[in-house]
Amino acid sequence: MKSVNPLLLMAGVAMLAAACGGQPPLETAATPSPTQTASAGTVPPVEVPVTPVPSADPVAVEWDGGRITLSQIDNILGPRMAQIIEYASGTARLEEILAAERRKTLDVLLENYLLIQEANARHLSVTPARQDELVRGFRGRYETAEEYENALRQAGQSEAGLTQILSNIELGRLCIEDEQKKIKESITPEAMREFYDQHTEEYCTQPGYSKVNWVVIQAGEKRTLEEAESVARRLHAEVKEKLAGLIGDVTAQRKVLQEYAKEYSDDFSGKYNYGYLFLYHKDPWWSQYTQAFRDQVMKCEVGDLSEVVPVLENRFGFFLVFEKALSVVQPFESEPIQSILPNLMLKLRMDDWRENLKKKYNVKLDEAVLKRPRSVPSTPLQP
């Protein structure tokens, strides 16, 4: 039977990572846990044990209330860390690859820590009845009581520890729901209108686009920039002459550009799809092209052959437009805007809230620590 990893003990903060079903094993991580001082009906605030940190186990991030060390991150990554090192060993990018993988784990750890800390600051709690429900639900994922108890033993956990972990997950969820409720109450028709007026172009405008076939000539080892421009102009003259007798027949015009793109273009699109290019008239990709190229795209209509212009660094080119659409502003009163704006505003404000939690608790991240060689395993701290 296929098994999954639904429970990862992350610094006393846990997250369920349910995947494809089956019997979920419990896995522990070498991370600190909340103290077990729960009074009836509540879960205590998260307390991260403050102990001397050896130089071999540097602190990756700290905040008002706790910290996460490098070994704690590496222990959670576990076998994945060995795979990363084997894959990237000997490459100049090893540090960056290690840092990226560690950062993903760290981000999850930190957010869960902060959510629980904020939940306690808001006096949110998990009732004993809800705790029992959570444990029963988790226990129900095993076919027998023996399988469940074996999983606890293999993880070095007790049912009390599991209860604390599941309660912490629930606390984080309650904190998110509490903030979402506040934000939803603030999204009034007036607030939506103000947001629309401030972000019409950014979020409420369908961008224009152009579909073209282009020919790109690149400077490099084979030719200088001046030579690249000269080749592009020669090809442009040949194409222009062939298009002269095809005015009004865009399909036939395209075939000419497609043939030249496949034969002469230095851009990968030439050989793979006959120089086809789909261009939205806005970022994130629009600004990578030169202003001269963008001006030609906006100026040319369907069936127009552009001038020869620099398109990217060390590249000259020209193109034929075969489809074009202008940007369209969605009216505030339209059904799409009225249905999209509340969810969009909620997402953006929740993103801001998460960032503000980092400021509230004075999070300090040491990026350099994440690039260090694999840390010395720390001693697991059990709940």
C-alpha atoms as one frame of an Amber mdcrd trajectory, in Angstrom:
protein
   0.000   0.000   0.000   1.299   3.432  -0.888   2.125   5.638   2.118   2.398
   9.368   2.433   3.919  11.937   4.761   0.925  13.724   6.263   2.599  14.846
   9.465   5.865  16.715   9.694   6.883  17.956  13.136   8.280  21.393  12.425
   9.693  23.071  15.480   6.679  22.062  17.501   4.632  23.435  14.653   3.182
  20.877  12.271   1.586  20.850   8.915  -0.413  18.140   7.192   0.917  17.277
   3.754  -1.709  14.773   2.671  -0.972  13.380  -0.747  -2.218  10.161  -2.305
  -3.750   8.276   0.603  -2.824   5.101   2.414  -1.270   4.577   5.843   0.478
   7.795   6.908   3.714   7.278   8.852   4.707   9.787  11.495   8.073  11.467
  11.083   9.788  13.607  13.645  12.183  16.451  13.044  14.943  17.627  15.341
  13.112  20.763  16.362  11.890  22.383  19.580   8.280  21.931  20.669   5.706
  23.908  22.654   5.691  23.212  26.375   3.066  20.782  27.612   1.342  23.050
  30.122  -2.119  23.180  28.607  -4.903  23.994  30.971  -8.385  22.638  30.325
  -9.763  23.969  27.059  -6.674  25.831  25.866  -3.350  25.265  24.176  -0.416
  27.179  25.696   1.604  29.767  23.784   4.522  28.442  21.780   7.735  28.612
  23.744  10.940  27.884  21.885  13.610  26.642  24.307  16.446  29.121  24.495
  19.655  27.139  24.847  23.234  27.959  23.855  23.714  27.401  20.135  27.063
  25.843  19.177  29.020  27.522  16.425  28.501  24.411  14.292  24.744  25.024
  14.339  24.209  28.661  13.317  20.865  30.403  13.655  19.133  30.846  10.282
  16.314  33.037  11.546  15.258  34.506  14.856  12.353  36.594  16.065  10.703
  37.777  19.245   9.739  34.396  20.605  12.065  31.921  18.981  14.634  30.921
  16.416  15.383  28.190  13.887  18.857  26.726  13.449  20.433  25.325  10.318
  20.527  21.751  11.628  16.798  21.867  12.329  16.168  22.771   8.694  18.555
  20.088   7.402  17.037  17.421   9.635  13.614  18.176   8.185  14.976  17.974
   4.655  16.456  14.587   5.595  17.095  12.336   2.574  16.261  15.222   0.281
  19.391  17.000   1.512  21.604  14.079   0.436  19.971  14.093  -3.001  20.572
  17.825  -3.371  24.247  17.509  -2.465  24.744  14.539  -4.801  22.973  16.311
  -7.666  24.755  19.648  -7.294  28.144  18.480  -6.007  30.989  20.075  -7.898
  28.851  22.752  -9.499  29.206  26.463  -8.947  25.510  26.610  -8.066  25.646
  24.253  -5.073  25.358  27.089  -2.560  22.400  28.604  -4.385  20.622  25.253
  -4.751  21.132  24.439  -1.077  19.954  27.877  -0.036  16.815  27.647  -2.195
  15.778  24.257  -0.779  16.484  25.321   2.772  14.581  28.549   2.262  11.442
  26.660   1.202  11.501  24.647   4.416  12.385  27.677   6.502   9.502  29.707
   5.072   7.005  27.005   6.063   8.506  26.663   9.531   8.580  30.379  10.164
   5.048  31.047   8.944   3.644  28.279  11.113   5.541  29.540  14.138   4.277
  33.074  13.612   0.698  31.935  13.016   0.639  30.087  16.337   2.287  32.973
  18.146  -0.255  35.386  16.675  -3.126  33.016  17.489  -2.130  33.050  21.141
  -1.774  36.834  21.043  -5.390  36.942  19.851  -6.418  34.543  22.626  -7.575
  31.898  20.179  -7.771  28.368  21.542  -8.655  24.787  20.713 -11.223  23.140
  22.980 -10.671  19.658  24.416 -13.603  18.414  22.326 -11.977  19.706  19.145
  -8.632  18.190  20.182 -10.294  14.785  20.602 -11.940  15.189  17.187  -8.602
  15.962  15.548  -6.870  12.956  17.111  -9.762  10.646  16.189  -9.618  11.890
  12.612  -5.899  11.246  12.386  -6.158   7.859  14.083  -8.868   6.916  11.611
  -6.364   7.031   8.788  -4.878   3.765  10.061  -6.627   0.442   9.523  -5.936
  -0.879  13.012  -5.079   0.475  16.451  -1.821  -1.501  16.309  -0.701   0.266
  13.125  -1.472   3.639  14.704   0.444   2.846  17.907   3.404   1.495  15.925
   3.534   4.708  13.942   3.625   6.727  17.166   6.446   4.588  18.561   8.478
   4.789  15.356   8.151   8.568  15.448   9.130   8.711  19.115   5.811  10.369
  19.866   3.108   9.964  22.447  -0.580  10.600  21.834  -0.263  13.677  24.026
   2.453  14.952  21.733   0.327  14.209  18.695  -2.558  16.089  20.306  -0.318
  19.118  20.803   0.883  18.983  17.203  -2.598  18.702  15.724  -3.789  21.481
  18.039  -0.998  23.723  16.775  -2.087  23.050  13.205  -5.616  23.963  14.202
  -4.436  27.131  15.936  -2.707  28.268  12.768  -5.874  27.612  10.778  -7.976
  29.517  13.306  -5.607  32.461  13.116  -5.869  32.592   9.328  -9.661  32.346
   9.471  -9.797  35.095  12.092  -7.815  37.475   9.899  -9.768  36.529   6.782
 -13.007  37.334   8.587 -11.739  40.809   9.515 -10.583  41.495   5.973 -13.831
  40.286   4.406 -15.798  42.618   6.649 -13.667  45.520   5.402 -14.283  44.754
   1.707 -17.310  46.987   1.274 -18.654  48.252  -2.087 -16.924  51.564  -1.344
 -13.600  49.815  -0.648 -13.939  47.812  -3.846 -14.559  50.965  -5.861 -11.516
  52.658  -4.340  -9.360  49.619  -5.093 -10.668  49.512  -8.673  -9.864  53.193
  -9.257  -6.342  52.755  -7.879  -5.530  49.520  -9.737  -7.585  49.665 -12.915
  -4.665  49.124 -15.259  -2.868  46.628 -13.037  -5.714  44.237 -12.262  -8.836
  45.271 -14.161  -7.570  45.657 -17.691  -7.278  42.840 -20.189  -3.928  43.523
 -21.876  -3.633  43.931 -25.588  -1.589  41.444 -27.556   0.009  40.826 -30.921
   0.734  37.547 -32.685   3.632  37.768 -35.086   6.124  35.770 -37.083   9.552
  37.262 -36.738  13.079  36.856 -38.071  15.911  37.573 -35.626  19.592  37.956
 -36.541  22.064  37.841 -33.662  25.544  39.247 -33.303  28.191  37.043 -31.743
  31.140  34.900 -32.760  29.929  34.652 -36.341  29.206  38.329 -36.964  29.475
  41.803 -35.453  26.454  43.872 -34.458  26.798  45.907 -37.642  26.912  42.740
 -39.708  23.847  41.374 -37.926  21.926  44.541 -38.787  23.119  44.335 -42.383
  21.918  40.725 -42.732  18.581  41.610 -41.192  18.102  44.497 -43.628  18.988
  42.324 -46.605  16.472  39.675 -45.591  13.881  42.341 -44.840  14.239  43.732
 -48.365  13.743  40.263 -49.861  10.653  39.606 -47.726   9.186  43.012 -48.474
   9.497  42.379 -52.201   7.770  39.002 -51.927   4.953  40.449 -49.847   4.233
  43.198 -52.384   2.003  40.916 -54.446   0.242  39.385 -51.435  -1.422  42.443
 -49.889  -4.626  41.433 -48.145  -3.768  37.732 -47.970  -2.363  37.414 -44.451
  -2.122  33.628 -44.663   0.101  33.827 -47.733   2.127  36.640 -46.154   2.721
  34.520 -43.063   4.077  31.672 -45.139   6.796  33.952 -46.488   7.823  34.997
 -42.959   7.652  31.417 -41.740   9.999  30.232 -44.484  12.531  32.971 -43.740
  12.297  32.400 -39.980  12.964  28.689 -40.345  15.835  29.263 -42.763  17.601
  32.299 -41.334  16.408  33.254 -37.823  18.887  32.845 -34.972  16.064  32.768
 -32.408  15.012  29.282 -31.277  11.469  30.043 -32.416  12.655  30.004 -36.023
  13.323  26.296 -36.258  10.778  25.141 -33.689   7.672  27.043 -34.753   8.536
  29.141 -37.792   9.199  32.323 -35.843   5.847  32.436 -34.057   5.735  34.895
 -31.152   2.832  35.803 -28.856   3.326  39.224 -27.277   1.257  40.677 -24.444
   1.601  44.458 -24.451   2.562  44.555 -20.764   5.021  43.068 -18.315   6.402
  40.757 -17.072   7.915  40.073 -20.532   7.069  43.221 -22.460   9.860  45.380
 -21.028  12.595  42.909 -21.961  12.311  44.100 -25.572  13.799  47.365 -26.816
  11.681  50.486 -26.995  12.111  50.545 -30.771  10.718  47.017 -31.034   7.781
  47.795 -28.742   6.983  50.921 -30.739   6.871  48.869 -33.930   4.589  46.277
 -32.307   2.139  48.970 -31.226   2.300  50.756 -34.593   1.880  47.762 -36.934
  -1.571  46.466 -37.784  -2.548  43.028 -39.078  -0.734  42.360 -42.349   1.934
  45.004 -41.714   5.629  44.223 -42.037   7.682  46.019 -39.395  10.884  47.944
 -39.944  14.228  46.405 -39.010  14.900  47.326 -35.385  17.012  46.087 -32.470
  14.751  43.656 -30.613  16.956  42.370 -27.794  20.573  42.789 -26.780  22.831
  42.148 -29.792  19.874  41.240 -31.999  18.143  42.880 -34.932  14.921  41.677
 -36.440  11.617  42.317 -38.164   8.172  40.733 -38.062   4.738  40.437 -39.634
   1.610  40.928 -37.513  -1.118  38.371 -38.259  -3.371  38.976 -35.234  -3.762
  41.901 -32.868  -6.069  42.993 -30.048  -6.143  46.215 -28.054  -6.343  46.311
 -24.273  -9.829  46.318 -22.785 -10.765  47.915 -19.469 -13.403  45.928 -17.592
 -16.063  48.285 -16.161 -16.399  48.301 -12.381 -20.044  47.255 -12.633 -19.287
  44.249 -14.841 -19.913  40.762 -13.497 -16.270  39.604 -13.856 -14.957  42.554
 -11.838 -17.607  42.201  -9.144 -16.784  38.520  -8.720 -12.993  38.849  -8.972
 -12.305  41.907  -6.816 -13.335  40.493  -3.385 -11.092  37.431  -3.777  -8.257
  39.502  -5.212  -8.436  42.046  -2.396  -8.568  39.249   0.182  -5.473  37.578
  -1.263  -3.459  40.788  -1.472  -4.378  41.838   2.050  -3.607  38.406   3.450
  -0.193  38.575   1.760   0.397  41.972   3.370  -0.710  40.617   6.728   1.764
  37.744   6.557   4.577  40.175   5.793   3.469  42.438   8.632   3.639  39.498
  11.049   7.346  39.294  10.283   7.702  42.969  11.144   5.548  42.658  14.265
   7.741  39.903  15.685  11.013  41.382  14.400  12.026  38.494  12.173  15.714
  38.543  11.274  16.917  36.175   8.567  20.553  35.357   7.900  20.639  34.408
   4.208  24.350  33.561   4.381  23.649  30.728   6.837  21.452  28.975   4.266
  24.443  28.644   1.902  26.685  26.865   4.390  27.727  23.222   3.987  25.468
  20.643   5.574  25.190  21.302   9.289  26.059  18.939  12.125  22.852  17.136
  13.175  21.433  18.517  16.381  19.978  16.515  19.235  16.230  16.082  18.750
  14.150  18.001  21.256  11.070  15.964  22.076   7.808  17.470  23.318
